[in-house]
Amino acid sequence: MLRLRVKELAEERGISQSKLSRMSDVHITTIRRLYNNPYGGVNILTLEKIALALGVEISDLTEKVPDEK
């Protein structure tokens, strides 16, 4: 299972949700959803915008975690 690391990476850089939204041109509602549900789905264009805004590769936005059983 993949978990999104958007929140952690933004916080490491001192970037708030609203600033990330402006920097990435991704709606604040989407940013909030990614912060609150890091296991939810997201489209690749959104990940690309966020990665560019944070100065990371798209692969840095995800981590593999064991499936819950």
C-alpha positions as CSV (number, residue, x, y, z in Angstrom):
1,M,0.0,0.0,0.0
2,L,1.3,3.5,-0.7
3,R,1.1,6.4,1.7
4,L,1.4,10.0,0.6
5,R,4.1,12.1,2.4
6,V,2.8,15.5,1.3
7,K,2.2,16.7,4.8
8,E,5.5,15.6,6.2
9,L,7.5,17.1,3.3
10,A,5.7,20.4,3.5
11,E,6.1,20.7,7.2
12,E,9.8,19.9,7.0
13,R,10.1,22.9,4.6
14,G,7.9,25.2,6.8
15,I,5.2,25.4,4.1
16,S,1.6,25.7,5.3
17,Q,-1.3,24.1,3.5
18,S,-2.5,27.4,2.1
19,K,1.0,28.3,0.8
20,L,1.4,24.8,-0.7
21,S,-1.9,25.3,-2.5
22,R,-0.8,28.6,-3.9
23,M,2.7,27.3,-4.9
24,S,1.4,24.2,-6.6
25,D,-1.8,25.7,-8.0
26,V,-3.7,22.8,-6.4
27,H,-7.0,23.7,-4.7
28,I,-6.8,24.0,-0.9
29,T,-9.5,21.4,-0.5
30,T,-7.3,18.9,-2.3
31,I,-4.3,19.8,-0.2
32,R,-6.4,19.4,3.0
33,R,-7.7,16.0,1.8
34,L,-4.2,14.8,1.2
35,Y,-3.1,15.9,4.6
36,N,-6.0,14.3,6.3
37,N,-6.1,11.1,4.3
38,P,-2.6,10.1,3.1
39,Y,-3.9,6.8,1.8
40,G,-6.5,8.3,-0.5
41,G,-6.2,8.5,-4.3
42,V,-4.7,11.4,-6.2
43,N,-4.1,11.9,-9.8
44,I,-0.6,12.1,-11.2
45,L,-0.9,15.7,-12.4
46,T,-1.7,16.8,-8.9
47,L,1.3,14.9,-7.6
48,E,3.5,16.4,-10.2
49,K,2.4,20.0,-9.3
50,I,3.0,19.3,-5.6
51,A,6.4,17.7,-6.2
52,L,7.5,20.7,-8.3
53,A,6.3,23.1,-5.6
54,L,8.2,21.2,-2.9
55,G,11.3,20.7,-5.0
56,V,11.2,16.9,-4.8
57,E,10.6,14.0,-7.2
58,I,7.2,12.5,-7.4
59,S,8.6,9.3,-5.9
60,D,9.6,11.2,-2.8
61,L,5.9,12.0,-2.1
62,T,5.1,8.3,-1.5
63,E,6.2,5.5,0.8
64,K,5.3,1.9,0.7
65,V,3.7,0.6,4.0
66,P,2.5,-2.8,4.9
67,D,-1.2,-3.6,4.0
68,E,-3.5,-3.6,7.0
69,K,-5.1,-7.0,7.5
